[in-house]
Amino acid sequence: MSGGAVFRAVWLLALSYALLELVLRQLFERLPDAFHAAGVVLVVASTPWSLLALELFRPAGAPWQQVLRDFGLLMIICAGVAFNAALLNAVLAWIIGLLRRA
């Protein structure tokens, strides 16, 4: 798989999960603990890019500012997960190429 295809697939998967969690939080008062653990995994998987997102996490005055802040945070975290997956794919392809030549 090419790096772009890996990036798009993982980005859509992470974004789908995050949006599913947001919808379920609106429908139910309490979500199963698995949803909380997976959110933490998303943030850890997007490190160091999620550290950039922490700059966006400031108190918002108006509701539209909060929506923009949350949207930016979600995009950075999902893109960070996808970028790390594409990097991992490229590194593994490089290592496999080296092993085949040896």
Order of alpha helices (4+ residues) and beta strands (2+ residues): alpha-alpha-alpha-alpha
